[in-house]
Amino acid sequence: MAQQGMLQFVTRPREMPEKRTPEHRSTDFAEIYREYAADKAREQASRCSQCGVPYCQVHCPLQNNIPDWLMLTAQGRLRDAYELSQSTNTFPEICGRICPQDRLCEGSCVIEQAGHGTVTIGAIEKFLTDTAWDEGWVQPIHPAAERPESVGIIGAGPGGLAAAEALRRAGVQVTVYDRYDRAGGLLTYGIPGFKLEKPVVMRRIAHLEDGGVQFVLNCTVGVDISFQAIRGRHDAVLIATGVYRARELEGGDELPGIVAALDYLTASNRKGFDDAVPEFDSGVLDAQGKRVVVIGGGDTAMDCVRTAIRQGAQSVKLLYRRDRENMPGSQREVQNAEEEGVEFVWLAAPAGFGGAERVTTVRVQRMRLGAPDASGRRSPELIEGADYDEPADLVIKALGFEPEELPMLWDEPALTVTRWGTIRTDATHATSLPGTYAVGDIVRGASLVVWAIRDGREAADAILAELAQPAMVAAQ
């Protein structure tokens, strides 16, 4: 492709889409970034240096052909740019919104390393796909021919949905089982609307349904249907349950008013759907008027503090045992949270909780960073005698997630897991059970949506190859 109009990074400064002011955005759950206009998207795309080794593509888990669709955008060929973008990404409008681009594609951008400011890859990806939906460029799922084989997918999160889309395009009959009443997994109930508005997710799910994907919702495997029954119904099974079991603090967190992050976020998102949520309406999972303390340092903790601000909390503080530079959450999210009024208490960890009938204080232990641990990060150490009490009416534990004990819950001891409880798979995503595959967080541990999408697409390819084997044998 000709590089007409590119390499404008010297003369054109980096510009993100306009961000709504903290005063306005902190009062609702609408997305905080406005959409690019077409001219602005073309201008920002033209900043791409079209470097010989596209590190943005290399560091994208989906290996998206970013330089070429940036060039097409700069040339005004928006439909071609969208087609190229979606060829490797099942949900580009979602990744454009929630991927931590600062840690992946944008963080690897060559012109960023040269001090010119990264190309705004995520915002342009979002613009392209939103434009495609508006213009009717998103094509329905119409397999060239229907196939008799069926695949059962357990889990309607990004990994399961990515596999479902690929399998349906190949004509395979797909049924997705999920414990919730809406598909989408954490996209629907775990991520707040200010990062990912729910109509965006529901539109994609409707697209899958219109394409022939069958959803069996409010269905808990091991309770409403056995895992063995699902295996008996389908020619192959894909496990994409994610990891939902919250990590616990070491003792002392049984007081009312101390809640798990996912329970808190799910209640808030359900209210966004106008669902009846008794625990929210009673005030248990509502931060309004409360002094909120969130414990954790990842993106889920960021979602919690920013949700509490929007619910009208009296104050919101986040405790993290390391410093800002060692925080696993997105630095962009930290900045957004600070703008909205969140106070970050670095090098601080909970040592206990006070209160009689409900929590009233968090005992905070000050920390310092010592020698690096096995991962290379400096380990936090206690500073003796530096603890204090922090008033709190609501404490939210955002310490990460662990896998549920699926072999026990599903009465399937032959399903091999690792010592961490994640499902053991080979390079094709196949598990120890014949015809059974697994993808996403239930294999990787808590990870990124983009990795789940990649896993789902790869597993779909492996399942299609397996389904083709009986036909090949019969032909011989």
GIRAUR-V643237 format. One line per field, one symbol per residue. ss: DSSP state (H for helix, E for strand, L for the rest). psi: psi as a letter, one per 40 degrees, with the letter a starting at -180 (. if undefined). burial: # if it has 24 or more other ideal C-beta (glycine too) atoms within 12 Angstrom, else .. A space follows every 50 residues. Layout:
ss = ???
psi = ???
burial = ???
This chain:
ss = LLLLLLLLLLLLLLLLLLELLHHHHLLLLLLLELLLLHHHHHHHHLLLLL LLLLHHHHLLLLLLLHHHHHHHHHLLLHHHHHHHHHLLLLLHHHHHHHLL HHHLLHHHLHHHHLLLLLLLHHHHHHHHHHHHHHHLLLLLLLLLLLLLLE EEEELLLHHHHHHHHHHHHLLLEEEEELLLLLLLLHHHHLLLLLLLLHHH HHHHHHHHHHLLLEEELLLLELLLELHHHHHHHLLEEEELLLLLEELLLL LLLLLLLEEEHHHHHHHHHHHHLLLLLHHHHLLLLLLLLLEEEEELLLHH HHHHHHHHHHLLLLEEEEEELLLHHHLLLLHHHHHHHHHLLLEEEELEEE EEEELLLLLLEEEEEEEEEEEELLLLLEEEEELLLLLEEEELLEEEELLL EELLLHHHHLLLLLLLELLLLLELLLLLLELLLLLEEELLHHHHLLLLHH HHHHHHHHHHHHHHHHHHHHHHHHHL
psi = iifheafeddehihhiihhiiddddeeieiidhiiiiddddddddeehef idhgddddehdefhgdddedddddeegddddddddedehdgddddddeig deebddeehddddeeehiigddddddddddddddefehiihgidiiidii hhhhhfaddddddddddddeeihhhhhidieiidbdddedhidedghddd ddddddddddeehhhhifhhhecdiidddddddidihhhfeahehhiiig iefeiiehiiddddddddddddefihgddddeedfheheihhhhhieadd ddddddddddefidihihhheaaddehdihdddddddddeehhhgifhih eiiiicdihdihhhhiiihaiiadeeihhiiihhefiihhihdhhhhgea iiiigddddefgeehhiieeeihhiadeeiaehhehiiiadedeihaidd dddddddddddddddddeddddddd.
burial = ....#####..#.####.......##..#.###.##...########### #..####.####.############.##########.############# ############.....################....#..#.....#.## ##############################.#################.# #.###.###.######..####..#.#..##.###############.#. ..#.#.#################...#..#...#####.########### ###########.#.########....########.###.########### #####...#########............#.........########### ####.##.##.#..#.#...#####..####.#.################ ##############.##.........
